[in-house]
Amino acid sequence: MQAKPFEGIKILEFNWAGVGPFSLSYFAYYGAEVIKVETSRRPDITRTGSPFKDGIPGAERSSYFSWTLGVKKYDVTLNFNHPKGLELAKRLVAWADIVGESFTAGVMGKYGLAYEDLKKIKPNIIMFSTCGHGQTGPLAKHPSTGFTLTTLSGFNSMSGWPDRRSCTLSAPYTDFVSPLFGALALIAALDYRRRTAKGQYIDLPQHEAALNFVTPLMLNYAVNQRELTLTGNRCAYAAPHGAYRCRGNDRWCAISVFTDEEWDSFCKVVGNPPWTKDSKFTTLLSRVENNEELDCFVEEWTIHFTAEQVMAMMQAAGVPAGVASNAEDLFQDPQLKHYHHFHDLDHPAIGKCAYYQGPGFRLSEADYEVARPPLLGEHNEYVYTKILGIPDDEFVQLMEDGVFD
């Protein structure tokens, strides 16, 4: 196996929450040395996110934090409100190739750590900033979370039933799409620095990045002045199209029939009952117009089988279908097991857990590395004494002075 592609790259991470850590985790998976900076006075907000081990809250017991940081990173604590804390932060900047931060616009500048300040420390530094609305503009100073940005970006307007208000998505969707842009921008910046010996500043507004994923909505309005209407699981060009109840407790299988060929195959799977010959269902247009009645017939058939059986029979006939998976399904999924997606790791507070995930892609010439999430300030001594070279007695004094709070 060849060397990992980002070996030798040093990253200083002032990020917290989701997008910032996710964006830089790709580099940690494949060889980069990453130092995450926190403060015990206000640790990464995901450390306070449930579920907790045994339901007991604690900074080291959060599965949510494990999910955002199940990758090898050093974790140090640093008190920015202490003058010596800022001095150490600047020494870490001098060590780094990339500095990442995900605070509201202007926070880093308040501490003298804006891009113009960092360039004075290291002229070819690459700085990566990501927040809700970017560093400039009328909304730049507005704090944002993934849930508020998911709403502002239009995702919630796509989910719901015609006779009800739209549904809030179960997760901060922008937290999952924005890091893709961040990682690609950083790879481009590293290549640019390799060719020119120059660094640069990357400003990633998560709201703007997310809009790339709602392009059909914007195009439909720009071209036709047409607003999206909620349709639940329905589709204007497929029927049946929905999630259908199956045998068992709260078990469902999604089925989508787009073409006449798929309809013929679907009919064969369900045994060609008389209703499949009804003129209400002989064409795609008629099936869409009679969706409600069609859904009832489909569910009268699916309820006699498990979701897995329905999926297998439909897929074997060339009809798109998939189990509406719960968490247990995911851990038992044979495809995910084949790719060794989940990793068993031991954690000092949580114990052995199979939750840790890989990056979601594989490189042919390099393997990735996962690791349990670090404890708060776990690597203070190593980073400050070994990487920065602070003498042991000075390290102890700085600790007593509250520099590492």
Contacts in CASP RR format, 6 or more apart in sequence:
PFRMAT RR
TARGET T0000
AUTHOR 0000-0000-0000
METHOD contacts of the structure
MODEL  1
MQAKPFEGIKILEFNWAGVGPFSLSYFAYYGAEVIKVETSRRPDITRTGS
PFKDGIPGAERSSYFSWTLGVKKYDVTLNFNHPKGLELAKRLVAWADIVG
ESFTAGVMGKYGLAYEDLKKIKPNIIMFSTCGHGQTGPLAKHPSTGFTLT
TLSGFNSMSGWPDRRSCTLSAPYTDFVSPLFGALALIAALDYRRRTAKGQ
YIDLPQHEAALNFVTPLMLNYAVNQRELTLTGNRCAYAAPHGAYRCRGND
RWCAISVFTDEEWDSFCKVVGNPPWTKDSKFTTLLSRVENNEELDCFVEE
WTIHFTAEQVMAMMQAAGVPAGVASNAEDLFQDPQLKHYHHFHDLDHPAI
GKCAYYQGPGFRLSEADYEVARPPLLGEHNEYVYTKILGIPDDEFVQLME
DGVFD
1 365 0 8 1.000
1 366 0 8 1.000
1 367 0 8 1.000
2 365 0 8 1.000
2 366 0 8 1.000
3 366 0 8 1.000
4 30 0 8 1.000
4 31 0 8 1.000
4 366 0 8 1.000
4 367 0 8 1.000
4 368 0 8 1.000
4 369 0 8 1.000
5 30 0 8 1.000
5 31 0 8 1.000
5 363 0 8 1.000
5 366 0 8 1.000
6 27 0 8 1.000
6 30 0 8 1.000
6 31 0 8 1.000
6 32 0 8 1.000
7 31 0 8 1.000
7 32 0 8 1.000
8 31 0 8 1.000
8 32 0 8 1.000
8 33 0 8 1.000
9 27 0 8 1.000
9 31 0 8 1.000
9 32 0 8 1.000
9 33 0 8 1.000
9 97 0 8 1.000
9 98 0 8 1.000
9 190 0 8 1.000
10 32 0 8 1.000
10 33 0 8 1.000
10 35 0 8 1.000
10 95 0 8 1.000
10 96 0 8 1.000
10 97 0 8 1.000
10 98 0 8 1.000
11 24 0 8 1.000
11 27 0 8 1.000
11 28 0 8 1.000
11 32 0 8 1.000
11 33 0 8 1.000
11 34 0 8 1.000
11 35 0 8 1.000
11 96 0 8 1.000
11 97 0 8 1.000
11 98 0 8 1.000
11 99 0 8 1.000
11 100 0 8 1.000
12 34 0 8 1.000
12 35 0 8 1.000
12 37 0 8 1.000
12 92 0 8 1.000
12 93 0 8 1.000
12 95 0 8 1.000
12 96 0 8 1.000
12 98 0 8 1.000
12 99 0 8 1.000
12 100 0 8 1.000
13 20 0 8 1.000
13 21 0 8 1.000
13 24 0 8 1.000
13 34 0 8 1.000
13 35 0 8 1.000
13 36 0 8 1.000
13 37 0 8 1.000
13 73 0 8 1.000
13 100 0 8 1.000
14 37 0 8 1.000
14 99 0 8 1.000
14 100 0 8 1.000
14 101 0 8 1.000
14 102 0 8 1.000
14 103 0 8 1.000
14 108 0 8 1.000
14 113 0 8 1.000
15 21 0 8 1.000
15 23 0 8 1.000
15 24 0 8 1.000
15 36 0 8 1.000
15 100 0 8 1.000
15 101 0 8 1.000
15 102 0 8 1.000
15 130 0 8 1.000
16 38 0 8 1.000
16 44 0 8 1.000
16 45 0 8 1.000
16 46 0 8 1.000
16 102 0 8 1.000
16 103 0 8 1.000
17 44 0 8 1.000
17 45 0 8 1.000
17 46 0 8 1.000
17 68 0 8 1.000
17 102 0 8 1.000
17 145 0 8 1.000
17 175 0 8 1.000
18 46 0 8 1.000
18 68 0 8 1.000
18 102 0 8 1.000
18 172 0 8 1.000
18 175 0 8 1.000
18 179 0 8 1.000
19 102 0 8 1.000
19 130 0 8 1.000
19 146 0 8 1.000
19 174 0 8 1.000
19 175 0 8 1.000
19 178 0 8 1.000
19 179 0 8 1.000
19 204 0 8 1.000
19 206 0 8 1.000
20 100 0 8 1.000
20 102 0 8 1.000
20 128 0 8 1.000
20 130 0 8 1.000
20 179 0 8 1.000
21 36 0 8 1.000
21 44 0 8 1.000
21 68 0 8 1.000
21 69 0 8 1.000
21 102 0 8 1.000
22 68 0 8 1.000
22 175 0 8 1.000
22 176 0 8 1.000
22 179 0 8 1.000
23 128 0 8 1.000
23 130 0 8 1.000
23 178 0 8 1.000
23 179 0 8 1.000
23 182 0 8 1.000
23 183 0 8 1.000
23 186 0 8 1.000
23 204 0 8 1.000
24 32 0 8 1.000
24 34 0 8 1.000
24 98 0 8 1.000
24 100 0 8 1.000
24 128 0 8 1.000
24 183 0 8 1.000
24 186 0 8 1.000
25 69 0 8 1.000
25 70 0 8 1.000
25 71 0 8 1.000
25 73 0 8 1.000
25 179 0 8 1.000
25 359 0 8 1.000
26 179 0 8 1.000
26 183 0 8 1.000
26 359 0 8 1.000
27 34 0 8 1.000
27 98 0 8 1.000
27 183 0 8 1.000
27 186 0 8 1.000
28 34 0 8 1.000
28 71 0 8 1.000
28 72 0 8 1.000
28 73 0 8 1.000
28 369 0 8 1.000
29 71 0 8 1.000
29 358 0 8 1.000
29 359 0 8 1.000
29 368 0 8 1.000
29 369 0 8 1.000
29 370 0 8 1.000
30 359 0 8 1.000
30 363 0 8 1.000
30 366 0 8 1.000
30 368 0 8 1.000
30 369 0 8 1.000
31 369 0 8 1.000
33 74 0 8 1.000
34 72 0 8 1.000
34 73 0 8 1.000
34 74 0 8 1.000
35 73 0 8 1.000
35 74 0 8 1.000
35 75 0 8 1.000
35 76 0 8 1.000
35 92 0 8 1.000
35 96 0 8 1.000
35 379 0 8 1.000
35 383 0 8 1.000
35 387 0 8 1.000
36 44 0 8 1.000
36 69 0 8 1.000
36 73 0 8 1.000
36 74 0 8 1.000
36 75 0 8 1.000
36 76 0 8 1.000
36 374 0 8 1.000
37 76 0 8 1.000
37 77 0 8 1.000
37 78 0 8 1.000
37 89 0 8 1.000
37 92 0 8 1.000
38 44 0 8 1.000
38 75 0 8 1.000
38 76 0 8 1.000
38 77 0 8 1.000
38 78 0 8 1.000
38 376 0 8 1.000
38 377 0 8 1.000
39 77 0 8 1.000
39 78 0 8 1.000
39 79 0 8 1.000
39 80 0 8 1.000
39 405 0 8 1.000
40 77 0 8 1.000
40 376 0 8 1.000
40 377 0 8 1.000
40 404 0 8 1.000
40 405 0 8 1.000
41 79 0 8 1.000
41 405 0 8 1.000
43 59 0 8 1.000
43 376 0 8 1.000
44 65 0 8 1.000
44 68 0 8 1.000
44 69 0 8 1.000
46 62 0 8 1.000
46 64 0 8 1.000
46 65 0 8 1.000
46 67 0 8 1.000
46 68 0 8 1.000
46 69 0 8 1.000
47 58 0 8 1.000
47 59 0 8 1.000
47 60 0 8 1.000
47 62 0 8 1.000
47 65 0 8 1.000
47 376 0 8 1.000
48 57 0 8 1.000
48 58 0 8 1.000
48 59 0 8 1.000
48 62 0 8 1.000
49 62 0 8 1.000
49 64 0 8 1.000
49 65 0 8 1.000
50 57 0 8 1.000
50 62 0 8 1.000
50 63 0 8 1.000
50 64 0 8 1.000
51 62 0 8 1.000
51 63 0 8 1.000
51 64 0 8 1.000
52 58 0 8 1.000
52 61 0 8 1.000
52 62 0 8 1.000
52 63 0 8 1.000
53 61 0 8 1.000
53 63 0 8 1.000
53 349 0 8 1.000
53 350 0 8 1.000
53 351 0 8 1.000
54 61 0 8 1.000
55 61 0 8 1.000
58 349 0 8 1.000
59 65 0 8 1.000
59 376 0 8 1.000
60 347 0 8 1.000
60 348 0 8 1.000
60 349 0 8 1.000
60 350 0 8 1.000
60 375 0 8 1.000
60 376 0 8 1.000
61 349 0 8 1.000
61 350 0 8 1.000
63 350 0 8 1.000
63 353 0 8 1.000
63 355 0 8 1.000
65 373 0 8 1.000
66 347 0 8 1.000
66 350 0 8 1.000
66 353 0 8 1.000
66 355 0 8 1.000
66 356 0 8 1.000
66 372 0 8 1.000
66 373 0 8 1.000
67 355 0 8 1.000
67 357 0 8 1.000
68 373 0 8 1.000
69 373 0 8 1.000
69 374 0 8 1.000
70 356 0 8 1.000
70 357 0 8 1.000
70 370 0 8 1.000
70 371 0 8 1.000
70 372 0 8 1.000
70 373 0 8 1.000
71 358 0 8 1.000
71 369 0 8 1.000
71 370 0 8 1.000
71 371 0 8 1.000
72 369 0 8 1.000
72 370 0 8 1.000
72 371 0 8 1.000
73 371 0 8 1.000
73 374 0 8 1.000
74 374 0 8 1.000
74 378 0 8 1.000
74 379 0 8 1.000
74 382 0 8 1.000
74 383 0 8 1.000
75 374 0 8 1.000
75 375 0 8 1.000
75 376 0 8 1.000
75 377 0 8 1.000
75 378 0 8 1.000
75 379 0 8 1.000
76 377 0 8 1.000
76 379 0 8 1.000
76 380 0 8 1.000
76 383 0 8 1.000
76 384 0 8 1.000
76 404 0 8 1.000
77 376 0 8 1.000
77 377 0 8 1.000
77 380 0 8 1.000
77 404 0 8 1.000
77 405 0 8 1.000
78 85 0 8 1.000
78 88 0 8 1.000
78 89 0 8 1.000
78 403 0 8 1.000
78 404 0 8 1.000
79 85 0 8 1.000
79 402 0 8 1.000
79 403 0 8 1.000
79 404 0 8 1.000
79 405 0 8 1.000
80 86 0 8 1.000
80 89 0 8 1.000
80 111 0 8 1.000
82 401 0 8 1.000
82 402 0 8 1.000
82 403 0 8 1.000
82 405 0 8 1.000
84 398 0 8 1.000
84 401 0 8 1.000
84 403 0 8 1.000
85 403 0 8 1.000
86 111 0 8 1.000
86 112 0 8 1.000
86 113 0 8 1.000
88 384 0 8 1.000
88 388 0 8 1.000
88 398 0 8 1.000
88 403 0 8 1.000
89 111 0 8 1.000
89 113 0 8 1.000
90 113 0 8 1.000
90 121 0 8 1.000
91 388 0 8 1.000
92 383 0 8 1.000
92 388 0 8 1.000
93 99 0 8 1.000
93 113 0 8 1.000
93 118 0 8 1.000
93 121 0 8 1.000
93 122 0 8 1.000
93 125 0 8 1.000
94 121 0 8 1.000
94 122 0 8 1.000
95 387 0 8 1.000
95 388 0 8 1.000
96 122 0 8 1.000
96 125 0 8 1.000
97 125 0 8 1.000
97 126 0 8 1.000
97 190 0 8 1.000
97 193 0 8 1.000
98 125 0 8 1.000
98 126 0 8 1.000
98 127 0 8 1.000
98 128 0 8 1.000
98 186 0 8 1.000
98 189 0 8 1.000
98 190 0 8 1.000
99 118 0 8 1.000
99 125 0 8 1.000
99 126 0 8 1.000
99 127 0 8 1.000
99 128 0 8 1.000
100 127 0 8 1.000
100 128 0 8 1.000
100 129 0 8 1.000
101 107 0 8 1.000
101 108 0 8 1.000
101 113 0 8 1.000
101 127 0 8 1.000
101 128 0 8 1.000
101 129 0 8 1.000
101 130 0 8 1.000
102 129 0 8 1.000
102 130 0 8 1.000
102 131 0 8 1.000
103 131 0 8 1.000
104 131 0 8 1.000
104 141 0 8 1.000
104 142 0 8 1.000
104 143 0 8 1.000
104 144 0 8 1.000
105 129 0 8 1.000
105 131 0 8 1.000
105 133 0 8 1.000
105 134 0 8 1.000
105 135 0 8 1.000
105 136 0 8 1.000
105 140 0 8 1.000
105 141 0 8 1.000
106 114 0 8 1.000
106 135 0 8 1.000
106 141 0 8 1.000
108 114 0 8 1.000
108 129 0 8 1.000
109 117 0 8 1.000
115 125 0 8 1.000
115 127 0 8 1.000
115 129 0 8 1.000
115 201 0 8 1.000
118 125 0 8 1.000
118 127 0 8 1.000
119 125 0 8 1.000
123 199 0 8 1.000
124 193 0 8 1.000
124 197 0 8 1.000
124 198 0 8 1.000
124 199 0 8 1.000
125 199 0 8 1.000
126 186 0 8 1.000
126 189 0 8 1.000
126 190 0 8 1.000
126 193 0 8 1.000
126 199 0 8 1.000
126 200 0 8 1.000
126 201 0 8 1.000
126 202 0 8 1.000
127 200 0 8 1.000
127 201 0 8 1.000
127 202 0 8 1.000
128 182 0 8 1.000
128 185 0 8 1.000
128 186 0 8 1.000
128 189 0 8 1.000
128 202 0 8 1.000
128 204 0 8 1.000
129 135 0 8 1.000
129 201 0 8 1.000
129 202 0 8 1.000
129 203 0 8 1.000
129 204 0 8 1.000
130 178 0 8 1.000
130 182 0 8 1.000
130 203 0 8 1.000
130 204 0 8 1.000
130 205 0 8 1.000
130 206 0 8 1.000
131 140 0 8 1.000
131 144 0 8 1.000
131 205 0 8 1.000
131 206 0 8 1.000
132 142 0 8 1.000
132 144 0 8 1.000
132 149 0 8 1.000
132 205 0 8 1.000
132 206 0 8 1.000
132 207 0 8 1.000
133 139 0 8 1.000
133 140 0 8 1.000
133 142 0 8 1.000
133 144 0 8 1.000
133 205 0 8 1.000
133 206 0 8 1.000
133 207 0 8 1.000
133 208 0 8 1.000
134 140 0 8 1.000
134 203 0 8 1.000
134 204 0 8 1.000
134 205 0 8 1.000
134 207 0 8 1.000
134 208 0 8 1.000
135 203 0 8 1.000
136 203 0 8 1.000
144 152 0 8 1.000
144 206 0 8 1.000
144 207 0 8 1.000
145 172 0 8 1.000
146 172 0 8 1.000
146 173 0 8 1.000
146 174 0 8 1.000
146 175 0 8 1.000
146 206 0 8 1.000
147 168 0 8 1.000
147 172 0 8 1.000
149 172 0 8 1.000
149 174 0 8 1.000
149 206 0 8 1.000
149 207 0 8 1.000
149 210 0 8 1.000
150 156 0 8 1.000
150 168 0 8 1.000
150 169 0 8 1.000
150 172 0 8 1.000
150 173 0 8 1.000
150 174 0 8 1.000
150 210 0 8 1.000
151 168 0 8 1.000
152 207 0 8 1.000
153 173 0 8 1.000
153 174 0 8 1.000
153 207 0 8 1.000
153 210 0 8 1.000
153 211 0 8 1.000
153 213 0 8 1.000
153 214 0 8 1.000
154 214 0 8 1.000
154 217 0 8 1.000
155 169 0 8 1.000
155 173 0 8 1.000
155 174 0 8 1.000
155 210 0 8 1.000
155 213 0 8 1.000
155 214 0 8 1.000
156 166 0 8 1.000
156 167 0 8 1.000
156 168 0 8 1.000
156 169 0 8 1.000
157 166 0 8 1.000
157 217 0 8 1.000
157 228 0 8 1.000
157 230 0 8 1.000
158 166 0 8 1.000
158 214 0 8 1.000
158 217 0 8 1.000
158 228 0 8 1.000
158 230 0 8 1.000
159 166 0 8 1.000
159 167 0 8 1.000
159 168 0 8 1.000
159 169 0 8 1.000
159 230 0 8 1.000
159 232 0 8 1.000
160 166 0 8 1.000
160 167 0 8 1.000
160 230 0 8 1.000
160 232 0 8 1.000
161 230 0 8 1.000
161 232 0 8 1.000
162 229 0 8 1.000
162 230 0 8 1.000
162 231 0 8 1.000
162 232 0 8 1.000
164 230 0 8 1.000
166 230 0 8 1.000
173 210 0 8 1.000
174 206 0 8 1.000
174 207 0 8 1.000
174 209 0 8 1.000
174 210 0 8 1.000
175 206 0 8 1.000
177 209 0 8 1.000
177 210 0 8 1.000
177 212 0 8 1.000
177 213 0 8 1.000
178 204 0 8 1.000
178 206 0 8 1.000
178 209 0 8 1.000
178 210 0 8 1.000
181 204 0 8 1.000
181 209 0 8 1.000
181 212 0 8 1.000
182 202 0 8 1.000
182 204 0 8 1.000
182 209 0 8 1.000
185 202 0 8 1.000
185 204 0 8 1.000
186 202 0 8 1.000
189 199 0 8 1.000
189 200 0 8 1.000
189 202 0 8 1.000
192 198 0 8 1.000
192 199 0 8 1.000
192 200 0 8 1.000
193 199 0 8 1.000
193 200 0 8 1.000
211 218 0 8 1.000
217 228 0 8 1.000
220 226 0 8 1.000
220 228 0 8 1.000
221 227 0 8 1.000
233 241 0 8 1.000
233 242 0 8 1.000
233 243 0 8 1.000
233 254 0 8 1.000
234 241 0 8 1.000
234 242 0 8 1.000
234 288 0 8 1.000
234 291 0 8 1.000
235 241 0 8 1.000
235 256 0 8 1.000
235 288 0 8 1.000
236 288 0 8 1.000
237 258 0 8 1.000
237 284 0 8 1.000
237 288 0 8 1.000
238 256 0 8 1.000
238 257 0 8 1.000
238 258 0 8 1.000
238 284 0 8 1.000
238 288 0 8 1.000
239 257 0 8 1.000
239 284 0 8 1.000
239 287 0 8 1.000
239 288 0 8 1.000
239 291 0 8 1.000
239 294 0 8 1.000
240 255 0 8 1.000
240 256 0 8 1.000
240 257 0 8 1.000
240 266 0 8 1.000
240 287 0 8 1.000
240 291 0 8 1.000
240 294 0 8 1.000
240 295 0 8 1.000
240 298 0 8 1.000
241 255 0 8 1.000
241 256 0 8 1.000
241 257 0 8 1.000
241 291 0 8 1.000
242 254 0 8 1.000
242 255 0 8 1.000
242 256 0 8 1.000
242 295 0 8 1.000
243 252 0 8 1.000
243 253 0 8 1.000
243 254 0 8 1.000
243 324 0 8 1.000
244 252 0 8 1.000
244 253 0 8 1.000
244 254 0 8 1.000
244 255 0 8 1.000
244 295 0 8 1.000
244 298 0 8 1.000
244 299 0 8 1.000
244 302 0 8 1.000
244 310 0 8 1.000
245 251 0 8 1.000
245 252 0 8 1.000
245 299 0 8 1.000
245 302 0 8 1.000
245 303 0 8 1.000
246 252 0 8 1.000
246 253 0 8 1.000
246 302 0 8 1.000
246 303 0 8 1.000
246 305 0 8 1.000
246 306 0 8 1.000
246 307 0 8 1.000
246 309 0 8 1.000
246 310 0 8 1.000
247 303 0 8 1.000
247 304 0 8 1.000
247 305 0 8 1.000
247 306 0 8 1.000
247 307 0 8 1.000
248 306 0 8 1.000
251 306 0 8 1.000
251 307 0 8 1.000
251 323 0 8 1.000
251 324 0 8 1.000
252 307 0 8 1.000
252 323 0 8 1.000
252 324 0 8 1.000
253 302 0 8 1.000
253 307 0 8 1.000
253 310 0 8 1.000
253 311 0 8 1.000
253 314 0 8 1.000
253 321 0 8 1.000
253 322 0 8 1.000
253 323 0 8 1.000
253 324 0 8 1.000
254 321 0 8 1.000
254 322 0 8 1.000
254 323 0 8 1.000
254 324 0 8 1.000
255 266 0 8 1.000
255 298 0 8 1.000
255 302 0 8 1.000
255 310 0 8 1.000
255 314 0 8 1.000
255 319 0 8 1.000
255 320 0 8 1.000
255 321 0 8 1.000
255 322 0 8 1.000
256 319 0 8 1.000
256 320 0 8 1.000
256 321 0 8 1.000
257 263 0 8 1.000
257 266 0 8 1.000
257 287 0 8 1.000
257 319 0 8 1.000
257 320 0 8 1.000
258 284 0 8 1.000
258 320 0 8 1.000
259 284 0 8 1.000
260 283 0 8 1.000
260 284 0 8 1.000
262 318 0 8 1.000
262 319 0 8 1.000
262 320 0 8 1.000
263 284 0 8 1.000
263 287 0 8 1.000
265 317 0 8 1.000
265 318 0 8 1.000
265 319 0 8 1.000
266 314 0 8 1.000
266 317 0 8 1.000
266 319 0 8 1.000
267 276 0 8 1.000
268 317 0 8 1.000
269 313 0 8 1.000
269 314 0 8 1.000
269 317 0 8 1.000
269 319 0 8 1.000
270 276 0 8 1.000
270 298 0 8 1.000
270 301 0 8 1.000
273 297 0 8 1.000
273 301 0 8 1.000
275 281 0 8 1.000
275 297 0 8 1.000
279 286 0 8 1.000
280 286 0 8 1.000
280 287 0 8 1.000
280 289 0 8 1.000
280 290 0 8 1.000
280 293 0 8 1.000
280 294 0 8 1.000
281 287 0 8 1.000
281 290 0 8 1.000
281 294 0 8 1.000
287 294 0 8 1.000
302 310 0 8 1.000
305 313 0 8 1.000
307 322 0 8 1.000
307 323 0 8 1.000
307 324 0 8 1.000
308 323 0 8 1.000
310 321 0 8 1.000
311 321 0 8 1.000
311 322 0 8 1.000
311 323 0 8 1.000
314 320 0 8 1.000
314 321 0 8 1.000
314 322 0 8 1.000
315 321 0 8 1.000
315 322 0 8 1.000
323 329 0 8 1.000
325 333 0 8 1.000
330 336 0 8 1.000
331 342 0 8 1.000
331 354 0 8 1.000
336 342 0 8 1.000
339 362 0 8 1.000
341 357 0 8 1.000
341 358 0 8 1.000
341 360 0 8 1.000
342 354 0 8 1.000
342 355 0 8 1.000
342 356 0 8 1.000
342 357 0 8 1.000
343 354 0 8 1.000
343 356 0 8 1.000
343 357 0 8 1.000
343 358 0 8 1.000
343 370 0 8 1.000
344 352 0 8 1.000
344 353 0 8 1.000
344 354 0 8 1.000
344 356 0 8 1.000
345 352 0 8 1.000
345 353 0 8 1.000
345 356 0 8 1.000
345 370 0 8 1.000
345 371 0 8 1.000
345 372 0 8 1.000
346 352 0 8 1.000
346 372 0 8 1.000
347 353 0 8 1.000
347 372 0 8 1.000
347 373 0 8 1.000
348 375 0 8 1.000
349 375 0 8 1.000
356 370 0 8 1.000
356 371 0 8 1.000
356 372 0 8 1.000
357 370 0 8 1.000
358 368 0 8 1.000
358 370 0 8 1.000
359 368 0 8 1.000
362 368 0 8 1.000
377 404 0 8 1.000
380 399 0 8 1.000
380 404 0 8 1.000
381 395 0 8 1.000
384 390 0 8 1.000
384 395 0 8 1.000
384 398 0 8 1.000
384 404 0 8 1.000
385 391 0 8 1.000
385 392 0 8 1.000
385 395 0 8 1.000
390 398 0 8 1.000
398 404 0 8 1.000
END
